[in-house]
Amino acid sequence: MDNRLLEILVCPLCKGKLQHDRQAQELICHVDKLAYPIRDGIPVMLADEARQTVAGRPIEPA
């Protein structure tokens, strides 16, 4: 994944920074507790496609 692309991508819900997990091929939002998958080198930035990183409900953006 291109580092320049990682610098401009933000969480679609809270607009916060994302952390790239290279091993799991995911972009992680720690605020919303969601991990967005990267498929074939393309980040899938849809909340419906993200998985929760902790049990419970994700935090709703203000």
N, C-alpha and C positions, 0 to 999 in steps of 0.2 A: 504494500500500500504506500502510495506517495506521501512523503512527509508534508509537502505543501498542502495537500488535500486535507490531511489530518489537522492542520493548523486552522483551517476555515470551517470545518464541520462542527456543528453544535447539536445538542439534544433538541429534537423537534418539539418537545414539551416545555422544557424550562429554559431553553437557549443557553444552557451551561456547557462547560468544557467536557470533552469526552476523553477517556483513557483508552488507548489501544492495547488490547491483549493479543499479542501476536500468536501465541500458542493456541488459544481458543478461537482465533479469528473473529473477534468481537470488538465493538466499541462500547465502553461502559460509562453510564451516567450514574455517578454516586449519589446525586441528589434524588433522582426519581427511582433509584434502585433497579435500573433496567440495563440489559445488555442487547445491543443491536448487532445482528449477524453480518458478517462480510462473506458474500458468496461470489466465487469466481473473481475476487478482487474488487467487487462492487459492494459498498456499504448499503444495507437495506435499512433506511431510516424511517420505518413505519412502526408506530407504537404497537400495532396489532401483531407484528412479526417479532417484536422484542420479547425476551424472557426476563422474568423477575430474578434479581440476583439474591434476594432474601425472601423468606416466607412472608406472606401478608399482602396487603394492598400497596401499590405504588403511591407515592406522595403526589397529590394533585398540585399542579403549578398554580401560583397565585395570580 
